């Protein structure tokens, strides 16, 4: 398969899978919601000098893919990312992300994503320049210790059908930079894996090391012009879920081939302390098995440790592991202390 055929085929499969999907995980409740948009466009080939008719716009994704601009050699799909502006107190400050933000009173998720994208990057998703392909699974973000819901994140996927890209206008207070990254960077058989992002498991103080060590979050390097961009966290797992829709489930079942990025994000983050890591994996396995037995997981193209309902499950497993490891360490410490005290007393007073 030639590169142009691969680019066209991956975009066609992605659009087809997303628009035909019927079992998106939607999480409802009173928790504050936030919405982001994954925007895909087609970049013309470097040597394509064919005049563009800006008034001609496809009405749907299939009509767009069949357009001569997409059929000509050298083009490929790109995905829009932003770099968050650095702000004190913002846990995602400076990270790579997709444009979006939190709901305001009375808004639907659709209202929110349209408003936030317009504010942050100046693109109007309600215009005929874009068509909505579908949504990824909702993600419920919770606190680690109490398991209290913090936010529900909804992800919309749009395809730009306008032959020329509208001008991006950054909201400098929210967005430091924007990047159009080729989709094929995430489809490569060899992805550029970055050093894991290590975070403290349960920091007691910013100035003190965590008693329970660190957790290594998977990350990858994406070369963009002269800059190497590091993707990790939610941006990486949402990218992985998007990439999974470029694959046909029948082909995966027949050949067992899964895109390396999807395979990487399926693995749970590794904790630095072996006992805690072991119990987390044990509880994750038990939790996943229980959900499958009770029909809690839908049949999907792929999942990741941070996809759909998996984040609360993972954090719940970490909490249970912390309780068990703390109890075991305390018991071991008391036992060792009692034994040592017995030896000291025995040595000081002799045998009775």
C-alpha positions in Angstrom: 0.0 0.0 0.0 1.4 3.4 -1.0 1.6 6.3 1.5 -1.3 8.1 -0.1 -3.4 5.0 -0.1 -2.6 4.5 3.6 -3.5 8.1 4.4 -6.8 7.8 2.6 -7.6 4.4 4.0 -6.9 5.4 7.6 -9.1 8.5 7.3 -11.8 6.6 5.6 -11.8 3.8 8.3 -11.7 6.4 11.1 -14.7 8.3 9.8 -16.6 5.2 9.0 -16.0 3.6 12.5 -16.9 6.8 14.4 -20.0 7.7 12.4 -21.4 4.1 12.7 -20.6 3.7 16.4 -23.7 3.2 18.6 -22.3 2.3 22.0 -20.4 5.4 23.1 -20.0 5.5 26.9 -21.9 8.5 28.2 -21.6 9.4 31.9 -24.4 11.3 33.5 -24.7 13.0 36.9 -24.4 16.3 38.7 -20.6 16.4 38.3 -19.2 19.5 36.5 -18.6 18.6 32.8 -16.0 19.7 30.4 -15.7 19.2 26.6 -12.9 19.1 24.1 -12.7 18.8 20.3 -10.4 16.7 18.2 -10.3 18.5 14.8 -9.0 16.7 11.7 -8.1 18.3 8.4 -6.6 17.2 5.1 -3.3 18.8 4.2 -2.6 19.0 0.5 0.5 17.5 -0.9 3.6 19.6 -1.0 3.7 19.8 -4.8 -0.1 20.0 -5.3 -0.7 23.4 -7.1 -4.2 22.7 -8.2 -6.4 25.8 -7.8 -8.9 25.6 -4.9 -12.5 26.4 -5.2 -13.3 27.8 -1.7 -17.0 27.9 -2.3 -17.2 24.1 -2.8 -17.6 22.3 0.5 -18.6 18.7 1.1 -21.8 18.0 2.9 -20.5 14.9 4.7 -17.3 13.0 5.4 -17.8 10.5 2.5 -18.3 13.2 0.0 -15.2 14.9 1.3 -13.0 11.8 1.0 -14.2 11.3 -2.5 -13.1 14.8 -3.5 -10.3 15.2 -6.0 -8.2 17.1 -3.5 -8.1 14.1 -1.2 -7.6 11.7 -4.0 -4.5 13.4 -5.4 -1.1 12.2 -4.3 0.9 13.6 -1.4 -1.8 14.7 1.0 -2.5 13.4 4.5 -4.8 14.0 7.5 -3.6 16.2 10.5 -4.9 16.6 14.0 -5.1 19.9 15.9 -3.4 20.2 19.3 -2.8 23.1 21.6 -0.3 23.8 24.3 -1.9 25.2 27.4 -0.7 28.5 28.7 1.3 28.3 31.9 -0.7 29.5 34.9 -0.1 29.0 38.6 -2.5 26.5 40.3 -3.4 24.9 37.0 -2.4 21.1 37.0 -2.4 21.0 33.2 -0.5 24.2 32.8 1.9 24.0 29.8 0.7 20.5 28.7 -0.4 19.4 25.3 -4.2 19.2 24.9 -7.1 19.5 22.6 -9.1 22.8 22.6 -12.0 22.9 25.0 -13.1 23.8 28.5 -15.8 23.5 31.1 -19.5 23.8 30.8 -21.4 26.9 31.8 -24.8 27.0 33.3 -27.6 25.9 30.9 -25.2 24.6 28.2 -25.3 21.3 26.5 -22.0 19.5 25.7 -22.4 20.5 22.1 -22.8 24.2 23.1 -19.8 24.0 25.3 -17.4 22.5 22.8 -18.5 25.0 20.1 -18.1 28.0 22.4 -14.7 26.9 23.9 -13.2 26.1 20.5 -14.3 29.5 19.1 -12.9 31.3 22.2 -9.5 29.4 22.3 -8.6 29.0 18.7 -11.2 31.1 16.7 -12.6 28.1 14.8 -16.4 27.9 14.3 -17.5 24.2 14.5 -21.1 25.3 13.9 -20.2 26.5 10.4 -20.3 24.4 7.2 -16.5 24.2 7.3 -16.8 21.2 9.7 -18.8 18.1 10.1 -19.2 16.2 13.3 -18.0 12.6 13.1 -18.9 11.4 16.6 -17.7 11.2 20.1 -15.1 9.2 22.1 -16.1 7.7 25.4 -16.7 10.1 28.3 -14.0 10.1 31.0 -14.8 10.5 34.7 -12.0 12.2 36.6 -12.0 11.5 40.3 -9.8 12.3 43.4 -7.3 9.5 44.3 -8.1 9.1 48.0 -11.7 9.7 48.3 -12.8 8.7 44.8 -14.9 11.9 44.7 -15.9 12.8 41.1 -14.1 16.0 40.0 -15.1 16.3 36.3 -16.7 14.4 33.4 -14.8 15.0 30.2 -16.6 14.6 26.8 -14.6 14.4 23.5 -16.1 15.4 20.2 -14.4 14.6 16.8 -14.8 16.9 13.8 -13.6 16.8 10.2 -12.8 20.0 8.4 -14.5 19.7 5.0 -13.5 23.2 3.8 -10.7 23.0 1.2 -8.8 25.8 2.9 -8.2 26.0 6.7 -9.9 28.9 8.5 -7.4 31.2 10.3 -6.6 30.2 13.8 -6.8 33.0 16.4 -5.3 32.0 19.7 -6.7 33.2 23.1 -3.3 33.9 24.6 -4.4 33.7 28.2 -5.4 30.0 27.6 -3.4 28.8 24.6 0.4 29.2 24.2 0.7 27.5 20.8 -1.2 25.4 18.3 0.1 22.4 16.2 -1.3 20.5 13.3 0.3 17.0 13.7 0.1 14.4 10.9 -2.0 11.4 11.8 0.6 9.1 10.4 2.9 9.9 13.3 0.6 7.9 15.5 0.2 5.1 13.0 3.9 4.3 12.6 5.0 0.8 13.5 7.8 2.4 15.5 6.7 5.3 17.7 9.1 7.6 19.5 8.6 6.6 23.1 9.7 9.3 25.6 11.0 8.8 29.1 7.9 8.1 31.3 6.5 11.1 33.2 7.0 10.3 36.9 4.5 11.6 39.4 4.4 11.1 43.2 1.7 8.5 44.1 0.6 10.3 47.3 2.7 13.5 47.9 2.5 14.7 51.5 4.3 17.9 50.6 5.7 19.4 47.4 9.1 19.5 49.2 9.1 15.9 50.5 9.4 12.6 48.5 6.3 10.4 48.4 6.2 7.6 51.0 4.7 5.4 48.3 7.2 6.2 45.5 6.2 7.4 42.0 4.0 6.3 39.1 5.5 6.3 35.6 3.0 7.6 33.0 3.6 6.6 29.4 4.5 9.3 26.9 5.7 9.7 23.4 7.7 12.2 21.3 6.1 13.8 18.3 8.6 15.7 16.0 7.0 18.9 14.7 9.4 21.1 12.6 12.3 22.0 14.9 10.5 21.0 18.1 9.9 17.7 19.8 6.5 17.6 21.5 5.8 15.3 24.4 2.3 13.8 24.6 1.2 12.1 27.8 -1.8 11.8 30.1 -5.3 12.4 28.8 -4.1 13.9 25.5 -2.1 10.7 24.8 -4.9 8.3 25.8 -7.5 10.3 23.8 -5.1 10.2 20.8 -4.8 6.5 21.2 -8.5 6.0 21.3 -8.8 8.1 18.1 -6.1 6.1 16.4 -7.8 2.8 17.3 -10.7 3.8 15.0 -8.3 3.8 12.0 -8.3 0.0 12.4 -10.9 -2.5 11.3 -12.0 -4.8 14.1 -12.2 -7.8 11.7 -8.6 -7.2 10.6 -7.4 -7.0 14.2 -9.2 -10.3 15.0 -7.8 -11.9 11.9 -4.2 -10.7 12.1 -3.9 -9.7 15.7 -2.1 -6.4 14.7 -2.7 -3.5 16.9 -1.2 0.0 16.4 1.8 0.3 18.8 0.4 3.5 20.3 -2.8 1.7 21.2 -0.9 -1.2 22.7 1.3 1.1 24.8 -1.7 3.0 26.4 -3.5 -0.3 27.2 -0.8 -1.1 29.8 -1.4 0.3 33.3 1.1 2.9 34.6 4.0 1.3 36.5 4.5 2.2 40.1 8.1 2.3 41.5 7.4 0.2 44.6 6.9 -3.5 43.8 4.4 -4.3 46.5 2.1 -1.4 45.7 2.4 -2.0 41.9 1.5 -5.7 42.4 -1.6 -5.0 44.4 -2.8 -2.3 42.0 -2.5 -4.7 39.1 -4.3 -7.4 41.1 -7.2 -5.2 42.0 -7.4 -3.8 38.4 -7.6 -7.3 37.1 -10.3 -8.2 39.6 -12.3 -5.0 38.9 -12.1 -5.4 35.1 -13.2 -9.1 35.4 -16.1 -8.1 37.6 -17.3 -5.5 35.1 -17.0 -7.9 32.2 -19.0 -10.6 34.0 -21.7 -8.0 34.8 -21.8 -6.6 31.3 -20.3 -3.3 32.3 -18.0 -3.0 29.3 -19.3 -2.6 25.7 -17.5 -4.3 22.8 -15.3 -1.7 21.4 -12.4 -1.4 19.0 -10.0 -0.7 21.8 -9.7 0.6 25.3 -6.9 2.1 27.4 -6.3 2.3 31.1 -7.7 5.8 31.0 -10.6 5.2 28.6 -14.3 5.4 29.5 -15.0 4.0 32.9 -11.4 2.9 33.5 -10.1 5.9 35.3 -12.4 5.5 38.4 -11.6 1.7 38.4 -7.9 2.4 38.3 -8.0 5.0 41.0 -10.2 2.7 43.1 -7.6 -0.1 42.7 -4.8 2.3 43.8 -6.8 3.3 46.9 -7.4 -0.4 47.9 -3.7 -1.1 47.2 -2.7 1.8 49.4 -4.9 0.5 52.3 -3.5 -3.0 52.0 0.1 -2.1 51.6 -0.1 0.4 54.5 -1.7 -2.3 56.7 0.9 -4.9 55.7 3.8 -2.5 56.2 2.5 -1.4 59.6 2.0 -5.1 60.6 5.5 -5.9 59.4 7.0 -2.9 61.2 5.2 -3.8 64.5 6.3 -7.4 64.2 9.9 -6.5 63.4 9.9 -3.9 66.2 8.4 -6.4 68.7 11.0 -9.0 67.7 13.9 -6.5 68.0 12.6 -5.3 71.4 12.4 -8.9 72.6 16.0 -9.5 71.5 17.2 -6.3 73.2 15.5 -7.2 76.5 16.7 -10.7 76.3 20.3 -9.6 75.7 20.1 -7.0 78.6 18.6 -9.2 81.3 19.5 -12.7 80.1 17.2 -15.6 79.9 14.6 -15.9 82.6 
